[in-house]
Amino acid sequence: MAALWSSFICFVVASAIVIPISAQLSPNFYEKLCPEALPTIRSVLEKAIYREPRIGASLLRVHFHDCFVNGCDGSVLLDDTPNFTGEKTARPNNNSLRGFEVIDEIKEAVNTACCGNVVSCADILAVAARDSVAILGGPSYQVLLGRRDARTASFTDANNDIPPPLLDFPALLSNFQGHGLDLNDLVVLSGGHTIGLSRCTTFRNRTYNDTNIDPQFAASLRTICPVQGGDNNLATLDATTATFDTFYFKQLLELKGLLHSDQELFKRVGSASDGLVQYYSNNPGAFLADFGVSMIKMGNIKPLTGSAGEIRMNCRFIN
């Protein structure tokens, strides 16, 4: 009887749903459309992070890689098909990005809670990134919503637009500026590496060839990442990898950044970047506040709104 009543309620609600057409993102986009959308995302995500704390960092990274390739449009979630090559197998993502099953789980739960397909995969990804950060101790910033999903993806742009971990500082800054972000955004968003793990392939070259690395730290990494083999061996991005804090910046001051691109932010040359790393290492409140601001800014990179794109029923495939 309860199942029949629930189905009836969903039929009534679905019949009344009119998805608003808006050219602007809004924090209240789903307030009337589906007030259960955001609590449902949070609930599923809390269970997923309880099962595996690393998944929070993984979803934050998926959102970053989504936004840096033609905007925050959910294109990174599309699977390859016989007639289509998406972004998942591009060099920065292949055998690296993870957490897609959790997005699938969230999408199914949200469609059920909303009695229909009203919440885009791009918005789910943006909210999941925010909630992951908050659950692990970071800020619960306000996410702007109303994105729609891309009907296509770009393997080539994913290879070209996502900054690899071997970039030097000028190339890193240029990449971020090309996406409408600035130096402060570069340093603050890099602070997202306070959570998560990284594969040996991303830090092997730094471990054996960089000179601006603490010798004992390098020696410890060599036990994890040999010159040959062990490509998928993992190291923590900072020493408190399951807690969103400022330890990432403190490690840069000690020349213990795991990735070459991380340590490029602090080179002991008195640069503006050096100053920001020192500032955030000593001011956790400022870091948390500024991280939220930069995430909102990144999340506003070329979103599809209005009648552009679609709202996918399944985040892996276009409708």
C-alpha positions as YAML, in Angstrom:
chain: A
units: angstrom
residues:
- id: 1
  name: MET
  ca: [0.00, 0.00, 0.00]
- id: 2
  name: ALA
  ca: [2.86, 2.37, 0.89]
- id: 3
  name: ALA
  ca: [4.54, 1.67, -2.45]
- id: 4
  name: LEU
  ca: [1.30, 2.40, -4.31]
- id: 5
  name: TRP
  ca: [0.84, 5.67, -2.43]
- id: 6
  name: SER
  ca: [4.44, 6.69, -3.15]
- id: 7
  name: SER
  ca: [3.94, 5.92, -6.83]
- id: 8
  name: PHE
  ca: [0.75, 8.00, -6.86]
- id: 9
  name: ILE
  ca: [2.49, 10.95, -5.20]
- id: 10
  name: CYS
  ca: [5.33, 10.75, -7.74]
- id: 11
  name: PHE
  ca: [2.81, 10.65, -10.58]
- id: 12
  name: VAL
  ca: [1.12, 13.78, -9.30]
- id: 13
  name: VAL
  ca: [4.42, 15.58, -8.71]
- id: 14
  name: ALA
  ca: [5.89, 14.52, -12.05]
- id: 15
  name: SER
  ca: [2.77, 15.74, -13.82]
- id: 16
  name: ALA
  ca: [3.22, 19.16, -12.26]
- id: 17
  name: ILE
  ca: [6.99, 19.53, -12.84]
- id: 18
  name: VAL
  ca: [7.99, 22.43, -15.03]
- id: 19
  name: ILE
  ca: [11.76, 22.83, -15.19]
- id: 20
  name: PRO
  ca: [12.57, 26.55, -15.17]
- id: 21
  name: ILE
  ca: [14.50, 28.04, -18.08]
- id: 22
  name: SER
  ca: [17.10, 30.40, -16.68]
- id: 23
  name: ALA
  ca: [20.24, 31.91, -18.17]
- id: 24
  name: GLN
  ca: [21.73, 32.44, -14.71]
- id: 25
  name: LEU
  ca: [22.82, 29.97, -12.05]
- id: 26
  name: SER
  ca: [21.11, 30.31, -8.68]
- id: 27
  name: PRO
  ca: [21.64, 28.73, -5.25]
- id: 28
  name: ASN
  ca: [17.87, 28.24, -5.01]
- id: 29
  name: PHE
  ca: [17.31, 26.58, -8.39]
- id: 30
  name: TYR
  ca: [15.87, 23.35, -6.92]
- id: 31
  name: GLU
  ca: [14.15, 24.91, -3.90]
- id: 32
  name: LYS
  ca: [10.67, 24.53, -5.38]
- id: 33
  name: LEU
  ca: [11.48, 22.13, -8.21]
- id: 34
  name: CYS
  ca: [12.78, 19.42, -5.87]
- id: 35
  name: PRO
  ca: [13.56, 20.44, -2.27]
- id: 36
  name: GLU
  ca: [14.81, 16.91, -1.54]
- id: 37
  name: ALA
  ca: [17.53, 17.06, -4.22]
- id: 38
  name: LEU
  ca: [20.40, 18.47, -2.15]
- id: 39
  name: PRO
  ca: [19.66, 16.47, 1.04]
- id: 40
  name: THR
  ca: [19.56, 13.31, -1.08]
- id: 41
  name: ILE
  ca: [22.94, 14.04, -2.63]
- id: 42
  name: ARG
  ca: [24.40, 14.65, 0.82]
- id: 43
  name: SER
  ca: [22.91, 11.47, 2.26]
- id: 44
  name: VAL
  ca: [24.26, 9.19, -0.48]
- id: 45
  name: LEU
  ca: [27.64, 10.89, -0.35]
- id: 46
  name: GLU
  ca: [27.98, 10.54, 3.42]
- id: 47
  name: LYS
  ca: [27.51, 6.78, 3.09]
- id: 48
  name: ALA
  ca: [30.00, 6.59, 0.22]
- id: 49
  name: ILE
  ca: [32.69, 8.52, 2.12]
- id: 50
  name: TYR
  ca: [32.07, 6.41, 5.22]
- id: 51
  name: ARG
  ca: [32.75, 3.33, 3.08]
- id: 52
  name: GLU
  ca: [35.85, 4.90, 1.50]
- id: 53
  name: PRO
  ca: [37.08, 8.34, 2.67]
- id: 54
  name: ARG
  ca: [39.21, 8.70, -0.46]
- id: 55
  name: ILE
  ca: [36.09, 9.02, -2.61]
- id: 56
  name: GLY
  ca: [35.60, 12.61, -1.44]
- id: 57
  name: ALA
  ca: [38.88, 13.70, -2.97]
- id: 58
  name: SER
  ca: [38.10, 11.68, -6.10]
- id: 59
  name: LEU
  ca: [34.81, 13.50, -6.70]
- id: 60
  name: LEU
  ca: [36.40, 16.90, -6.07]
- id: 61
  name: ARG
  ca: [38.93, 16.04, -8.78]
- id: 62
  name: VAL
  ca: [36.23, 14.88, -11.22]
- id: 63
  name: HIS
  ca: [34.49, 18.25, -10.85]
- id: 64
  name: PHE
  ca: [37.78, 20.06, -11.47]
- id: 65
  name: HIS
  ca: [38.49, 18.01, -14.60]
- id: 66
  name: ASP
  ca: [34.93, 18.58, -15.81]
- id: 67
  name: CYS
  ca: [35.09, 22.36, -15.46]
- id: 68
  name: PHE
  ca: [38.51, 22.70, -17.12]
- id: 69
  name: VAL
  ca: [37.29, 21.08, -20.36]
- id: 70
  name: ASN
  ca: [34.77, 23.38, -22.04]
- id: 71
  name: GLY
  ca: [33.06, 24.33, -18.78]
- id: 72
  name: CYS
  ca: [31.17, 22.61, -15.98]
- id: 73
  name: ASP
  ca: [28.77, 20.62, -18.12]
- id: 74
  name: GLY
  ca: [29.10, 17.00, -16.99]
- id: 75
  name: SER
  ca: [30.93, 16.03, -20.18]
- id: 76
  name: VAL
  ca: [33.57, 14.12, -18.21]
- id: 77
  name: LEU
  ca: [30.90, 11.66, -17.07]
- id: 78
  name: LEU
  ca: [30.05, 10.41, -20.56]
- id: 79
  name: ASP
  ca: [31.18, 6.87, -21.41]
- id: 80
  name: ASP
  ca: [32.75, 5.96, -24.73]
- id: 81
  name: THR
  ca: [30.47, 4.26, -27.26]
- id: 82
  name: PRO
  ca: [31.27, 2.60, -30.61]
- id: 83
  name: ASN
  ca: [30.57, 5.94, -32.30]
- id: 84
  name: PHE
  ca: [31.87, 8.34, -29.67]
- id: 85
  name: THR
  ca: [35.07, 8.86, -27.68]
- id: 86
  name: GLY
  ca: [34.59, 10.86, -24.50]
- id: 87
  name: GLU
  ca: [37.02, 12.34, -21.98]
- id: 88
  name: LYS
  ca: [37.41, 9.40, -19.58]
- id: 89
  name: THR
  ca: [40.18, 7.81, -21.65]
- id: 90
  name: ALA
  ca: [42.09, 11.07, -22.24]
- id: 91
  name: ARG
  ca: [45.61, 11.12, -20.80]
- id: 92
  name: PRO
  ca: [44.85, 13.06, -17.57]
- id: 93
  name: ASN
  ca: [41.81, 10.87, -16.79]
- id: 94
  name: ASN
  ca: [42.52, 7.34, -18.01]
- id: 95
  name: ASN
  ca: [42.98, 4.86, -15.14]
- id: 96
  name: SER
  ca: [43.02, 7.89, -12.86]
- id: 97
  name: LEU
  ca: [39.62, 9.57, -12.45]
- id: 98
  name: ARG
  ca: [37.33, 7.58, -10.19]
- id: 99
  name: GLY
  ca: [34.03, 7.84, -8.34]
- id: 100
  name: PHE
  ca: [31.72, 7.50, -11.35]
- id: 101
  name: GLU
  ca: [29.75, 4.71, -9.65]
- id: 102
  name: VAL
  ca: [28.96, 7.07, -6.77]
- id: 103
  name: ILE
  ca: [27.64, 9.66, -9.22]
- id: 104
  name: ASP
  ca: [25.45, 6.93, -10.73]
- id: 105
  name: GLU
  ca: [24.17, 6.06, -7.26]
- id: 106
  name: ILE
  ca: [23.41, 9.70, -6.48]
- id: 107
  name: LYS
  ca: [21.65, 10.25, -9.80]
- id: 108
  name: GLU
  ca: [19.37, 7.26, -9.27]
- id: 109
  name: ALA
  ca: [18.53, 8.36, -5.72]
- id: 110
  name: VAL
  ca: [17.86, 11.96, -6.80]
- id: 111
  name: ASN
  ca: [15.61, 10.89, -9.68]
- id: 112
  name: THR
  ca: [13.60, 8.83, -7.20]
- id: 113
  name: ALA
  ca: [13.43, 11.61, -4.60]
- id: 114
  name: CYS
  ca: [12.41, 14.16, -7.23]
- id: 115
  name: CYS
  ca: [9.91, 11.86, -8.94]
- id: 116
  name: GLY
  ca: [11.60, 12.51, -12.25]
- id: 117
  name: ASN
  ca: [14.67, 13.59, -14.17]
- id: 118
  name: VAL
  ca: [15.06, 17.21, -13.04]
- id: 119
  name: VAL
  ca: [18.57, 17.50, -11.57]
- id: 120
  name: SER
  ca: [21.44, 17.64, -14.04]
- id: 121
  name: CYS
  ca: [24.55, 15.51, -13.74]
- id: 122
  name: ALA
  ca: [26.67, 18.67, -13.89]
- id: 123
  name: ASP
  ca: [24.85, 20.05, -10.83]
- id: 124
  name: ILE
  ca: [25.14, 16.71, -9.02]
- id: 125
  name: LEU
  ca: [28.89, 16.80, -9.60]
- id: 126
  name: ALA
  ca: [29.20, 20.39, -8.33]
- id: 127
  name: VAL
  ca: [27.20, 19.64, -5.18]
- id: 128
  name: ALA
  ca: [29.03, 16.34, -4.59]
- id: 129
  name: ALA
  ca: [32.37, 18.18, -4.74]
- id: 130
  name: ARG
  ca: [31.16, 20.75, -2.19]
- id: 131
  name: ASP
  ca: [29.67, 18.13, 0.13]
- id: 132
  name: SER
  ca: [32.81, 15.98, -0.11]
- id: 133
  name: VAL
  ca: [34.90, 18.92, 1.06]
- id: 134
  name: ALA
  ca: [32.47, 19.74, 3.88]
- id: 135
  name: ILE
  ca: [32.18, 16.13, 5.11]
- id: 136
  name: LEU
  ca: [35.98, 15.93, 5.33]
- id: 137
  name: GLY
  ca: [36.22, 19.11, 7.39]
- id: 138
  name: GLY
  ca: [36.28, 21.84, 4.78]
- id: 139
  name: PRO
  ca: [33.89, 24.73, 4.05]
- id: 140
  name: SER
  ca: [30.25, 24.24, 3.08]
- id: 141
  name: TYR
  ca: [30.16, 27.02, 0.51]
- id: 142
  name: GLN
  ca: [27.02, 27.92, -1.43]
- id: 143
  name: VAL
  ca: [26.83, 26.14, -4.79]
- id: 144
  name: LEU
  ca: [25.17, 27.95, -7.68]
- id: 145
  name: LEU
  ca: [22.81, 25.61, -9.55]
- id: 146
  name: GLY
  ca: [20.90, 25.32, -12.79]
- id: 147
  name: ARG
  ca: [23.57, 23.83, -15.05]
- id: 148
  name: ARG
  ca: [22.50, 21.56, -17.86]
- id: 149
  name: ASP
  ca: [24.40, 18.60, -19.29]
- id: 150
  name: ALA
  ca: [26.48, 18.56, -22.44]
- id: 151
  name: ARG
  ca: [25.46, 16.28, -25.30]
- id: 152
  name: THR
  ca: [29.08, 15.80, -26.29]
- id: 153
  name: ALA
  ca: [32.63, 15.68, -24.90]
- id: 154
  name: SER
  ca: [36.12, 16.31, -26.21]
- id: 155
  name: PHE
  ca: [38.95, 13.80, -25.88]
- id: 156
  name: THR
  ca: [41.34, 16.31, -27.49]
- id: 157
  name: ASP
  ca: [40.41, 19.20, -25.21]
- id: 158
  name: ALA
  ca: [40.73, 16.97, -22.15]
- id: 159
  name: ASN
  ca: [44.29, 16.18, -23.21]
- id: 160
  name: ASN
  ca: [45.10, 19.84, -23.81]
- id: 161
  name: ASP
  ca: [43.21, 21.77, -21.14]
- id: 162
  name: ILE
  ca: [43.73, 19.87, -17.88]
- id: 163
  name: PRO
  ca: [47.05, 20.92, -16.29]
- id: 164
  name: PRO
  ca: [49.36, 17.92, -15.83]
- id: 165
  name: PRO
  ca: [51.43, 17.49, -12.62]
- id: 166
  name: LEU
  ca: [54.72, 18.16, -14.44]
- id: 167
  name: LEU
  ca: [53.94, 21.80, -15.29]
- id: 168
  name: ASP
  ca: [56.23, 24.58, -14.11]
- id: 169
  name: PHE
  ca: [54.74, 27.66, -12.44]
- id: 170
  name: PRO
  ca: [54.41, 29.95, -15.52]
- id: 171
  name: ALA
  ca: [52.55, 27.22, -17.45]
- id: 172
  name: LEU
  ca: [50.33, 26.48, -14.46]
- id: 173
  name: LEU
  ca: [49.36, 30.12, -14.06]
- id: 174
  name: SER
  ca: [48.78, 30.51, -17.80]
- id: 175
  name: ASN
  ca: [46.51, 27.47, -17.79]
- id: 176
  name: PHE
  ca: [44.39, 28.82, -14.94]
- id: 177
  name: GLN
  ca: [44.23, 32.28, -16.47]
- id: 178
  name: GLY
  ca: [42.99, 30.68, -19.68]
- id: 179
  name: HIS
  ca: [39.98, 29.48, -17.69]
- id: 180
  name: GLY
  ca: [39.27, 32.90, -16.19]
- id: 181
  name: LEU
  ca: [41.04, 32.13, -12.90]
- id: 182
  name: ASP
  ca: [43.90, 34.05, -11.27]
- id: 183
  name: LEU
  ca: [46.95, 33.44, -9.09]
- id: 184
  name: ASN
  ca: [44.93, 33.33, -5.89]
- id: 185
  name: ASP
  ca: [42.58, 30.76, -7.42]
- id: 186
  name: LEU
  ca: [45.57, 28.67, -8.53]
- id: 187
  name: VAL
  ca: [47.05, 28.52, -5.03]
- id: 188
  name: VAL
  ca: [43.73, 28.09, -3.23]
- id: 189
  name: LEU
  ca: [42.33, 25.41, -5.54]
- id: 190
  name: SER
  ca: [45.65, 23.54, -5.45]
- id: 191
  name: GLY
  ca: [44.99, 23.38, -1.71]
- id: 192
  name: GLY
  ca: [42.34, 20.80, -2.60]
- id: 193
  name: HIS
  ca: [45.30, 18.42, -2.62]
- id: 194
  name: THR
  ca: [45.03, 18.41, 1.15]
- id: 195
  name: ILE
  ca: [42.83, 15.33, 0.61]
- id: 196
  name: GLY
  ca: [43.41, 12.29, -1.53]
- id: 197
  name: LEU
  ca: [46.11, 10.06, -2.97]
- id: 198
  name: SER
  ca: [48.19, 10.12, -6.12]
- id: 199
  name: ARG
  ca: [49.70, 7.43, -8.32]
- id: 200
  name: CYS
  ca: [53.43, 6.80, -8.66]
- id: 201
  name: THR
  ca: [53.33, 7.87, -12.32]
- id: 202
  name: THR
  ca: [52.45, 11.42, -11.26]
- id: 203
  name: PHE
  ca: [55.36, 11.93, -8.83]
- id: 204
  name: ARG
  ca: [58.12, 9.57, -10.04]
- id: 205
  name: ASN
  ca: [59.93, 12.26, -12.02]
- id: 206
  name: ARG
  ca: [59.86, 14.66, -9.06]
- id: 207
  name: THR
  ca: [61.08, 11.99, -6.67]
- id: 208
  name: TYR
  ca: [64.18, 11.17, -8.70]
- id: 209
  name: ASN
  ca: [64.95, 14.37, -10.60]
- id: 210
  name: ASP
  ca: [63.74, 17.47, -8.74]
- id: 211
  name: THR
  ca: [66.19, 19.35, -6.54]
- id: 212
  name: ASN
  ca: [63.67, 21.38, -4.51]
- id: 213
  name: ILE
  ca: [62.56, 18.38, -2.48]
- id: 214
  name: ASP
  ca: [63.36, 17.40, 1.09]
- id: 215
  name: PRO
  ca: [65.91, 14.52, 0.83]
- id: 216
  name: GLN
  ca: [64.27, 12.35, 3.48]
- id: 217
  name: PHE
  ca: [60.87, 12.90, 1.91]
- id: 218
  name: ALA
  ca: [62.26, 11.89, -1.49]
- id: 219
  name: ALA
  ca: [63.82, 8.77, 0.02]
- id: 220
  name: SER
  ca: [60.50, 7.76, 1.56]
- id: 221
  name: LEU
  ca: [58.75, 8.20, -1.78]
- id: 222
  name: ARG
  ca: [61.31, 6.00, -3.52]
- id: 223
  name: THR
  ca: [60.25, 3.10, -1.32]
- id: 224
  name: ILE
  ca: [56.75, 3.51, -2.75]
- id: 225
  name: CYS
  ca: [57.63, 4.45, -6.32]
- id: 226
  name: PRO
  ca: [60.57, 2.58, -7.92]
- id: 227
  name: VAL
  ca: [62.31, 3.81, -11.06]
- id: 228
  name: GLN
  ca: [60.50, 1.15, -13.02]
- id: 229
  name: GLY
  ca: [57.21, -0.58, -12.22]
- id: 230
  name: GLY
  ca: [54.73, 0.19, -9.48]
- id: 231
  name: ASP
  ca: [52.93, 2.78, -11.59]
- id: 232
  name: ASN
  ca: [49.71, 2.41, -9.61]
- id: 233
  name: ASN
  ca: [51.33, 2.53, -6.16]
- id: 234
  name: LEU
  ca: [49.78, 5.32, -4.12]
- id: 235
  name: ALA
  ca: [51.12, 8.08, -1.88]
- id: 236
  name: THR
  ca: [49.15, 10.62, 0.15]
- id: 237
  name: LEU
  ca: [49.01, 14.16, -1.18]
- id: 238
  name: ASP
  ca: [49.60, 15.38, 2.35]
- id: 239
  name: ALA
  ca: [50.06, 13.72, 5.72]
- id: 240
  name: THR
  ca: [46.44, 14.30, 6.86]
- id: 241
  name: THR
  ca: [44.87, 13.01, 3.67]
- id: 242
  name: ALA
  ca: [41.38, 12.33, 5.07]
- id: 243
  name: THR
  ca: [41.06, 15.81, 6.62]
- id: 244
  name: PHE
  ca: [40.52, 19.05, 4.70]
- id: 245
  name: ASP
  ca: [43.05, 21.36, 6.36]
- id: 246
  name: THR
  ca: [46.13, 23.50, 5.66]
- id: 247
  name: PHE
  ca: [48.72, 20.75, 6.08]
- id: 248
  name: TYR
  ca: [49.22, 20.76, 2.31]
- id: 249
  name: PHE
  ca: [50.64, 24.29, 2.52]
- id: 250
  name: LYS
  ca: [52.79, 23.47, 5.55]
- id: 251
  name: GLN
  ca: [54.36, 20.62, 3.59]
- id: 252
  name: LEU
  ca: [55.16, 22.95, 0.69]
- id: 253
  name: LEU
  ca: [57.09, 25.17, 3.11]
- id: 254
  name: GLU
  ca: [59.16, 22.10, 4.03]
- id: 255
  name: LEU
  ca: [59.72, 21.15, 0.35]
- id: 256
  name: LYS
  ca: [57.48, 18.12, 0.78]
- id: 257
  name: GLY
  ca: [54.99, 18.73, -1.99]
- id: 258
  name: LEU
  ca: [54.19, 15.40, -3.60]
- id: 259
  name: LEU
  ca: [53.72, 16.67, -7.15]
- id: 260
  name: HIS
  ca: [56.11, 18.87, -9.11]
- id: 261
  name: SER
  ca: [53.22, 21.26, -9.83]
- id: 262
  name: ASP
  ca: [52.47, 21.48, -6.10]
- id: 263
  name: GLN
  ca: [55.99, 22.49, -5.12]
- id: 264
  name: GLU
  ca: [56.11, 25.02, -7.96]
- id: 265
  name: LEU
  ca: [53.77, 27.14, -5.85]
- id: 266
  name: PHE
  ca: [56.48, 27.61, -3.22]
- id: 267
  name: LYS
  ca: [60.11, 27.97, -4.37]
- id: 268
  name: ARG
  ca: [61.61, 30.20, -1.66]
- id: 269
  name: VAL
  ca: [62.13, 33.10, -4.06]
- id: 270
  name: GLY
  ca: [59.89, 35.65, -2.39]
- id: 271
  name: SER
  ca: [57.25, 35.51, -5.13]
- id: 272
  name: ALA
  ca: [53.57, 36.35, -4.72]
- id: 273
  name: SER
  ca: [52.85, 32.63, -4.85]
- id: 274
  name: ASP
  ca: [55.36, 31.99, -2.06]
- id: 275
  name: GLY
  ca: [53.58, 34.62, 0.01]
- id: 276
  name: LEU
  ca: [50.17, 33.06, -0.53]
- id: 277
  name: VAL
  ca: [51.39, 29.61, 0.49]
- id: 278
  name: GLN
  ca: [52.89, 31.07, 3.68]
- id: 279
  name: TYR
  ca: [49.71, 33.03, 4.36]
- id: 280
  name: TYR
  ca: [47.36, 30.09, 4.00]
- id: 281
  name: SER
  ca: [49.61, 27.77, 5.99]
- id: 282
  name: ASN
  ca: [49.18, 30.12, 8.97]
- id: 283
  name: ASN
  ca: [45.56, 31.16, 8.39]
- id: 284
  name: PRO
  ca: [43.26, 28.14, 8.05]
- id: 285
  name: GLY
  ca: [40.13, 30.26, 8.34]
- id: 286
  name: ALA
  ca: [41.21, 32.39, 5.38]
- id: 287
  name: PHE
  ca: [42.00, 29.29, 3.34]
- id: 288
  name: LEU
  ca: [38.61, 27.71, 3.98]
- id: 289
  name: ALA
  ca: [36.78, 30.93, 3.13]
- id: 290
  name: ASP
  ca: [38.80, 31.59, -0.01]
- id: 291
  name: PHE
  ca: [38.53, 27.99, -1.15]
- id: 292
  name: GLY
  ca: [34.76, 28.34, -1.23]
- id: 293
  name: VAL
  ca: [35.02, 31.58, -3.22]
- id: 294
  name: SER
  ca: [37.36, 30.01, -5.79]
- id: 295
  name: MET
  ca: [35.22, 26.87, -6.10]
- id: 296
  name: ILE
  ca: [32.16, 29.00, -6.86]
- id: 297
  name: LYS
  ca: [34.20, 30.89, -9.44]
- id: 298
  name: MET
  ca: [35.45, 27.67, -11.03]
- id: 299
  name: GLY
  ca: [31.95, 26.19, -10.99]
- id: 300
  name: ASN
  ca: [30.77, 29.15, -13.06]
- id: 301
  name: ILE
  ca: [33.08, 28.38, -15.99]
- id: 302
  name: LYS
  ca: [30.91, 28.29, -19.12]
- id: 303
  name: PRO
  ca: [27.89, 26.42, -17.73]
- id: 304
  name: LEU
  ca: [25.13, 25.35, -20.07]
- id: 305
  name: THR
  ca: [21.90, 27.06, -19.03]
- id: 306
  name: GLY
  ca: [18.46, 27.84, -20.38]
- id: 307
  name: SER
  ca: [17.58, 25.46, -23.21]
- id: 308
  name: ALA
  ca: [21.19, 24.52, -24.04]
- id: 309
  name: GLY
  ca: [22.22, 20.91, -23.56]
- id: 310
  name: GLU
  ca: [19.90, 18.54, -21.71]
- id: 311
  name: ILE
  ca: [19.27, 16.91, -18.34]
- id: 312
  name: ARG
  ca: [20.58, 13.36, -18.71]
- id: 313
  name: MET
  ca: [18.58, 10.49, -17.34]
- id: 314
  name: ASN
  ca: [21.80, 8.48, -17.04]
- id: 315
  name: CYS
  ca: [24.97, 10.51, -16.45]
- id: 316
  name: ARG
  ca: [27.02, 8.13, -18.63]
- id: 317
  name: PHE
  ca: [24.99, 8.60, -21.82]
- id: 318
  name: ILE
  ca: [23.14, 11.33, -23.65]
- id: 319
  name: ASN
  ca: [19.34, 10.95, -23.74]
...
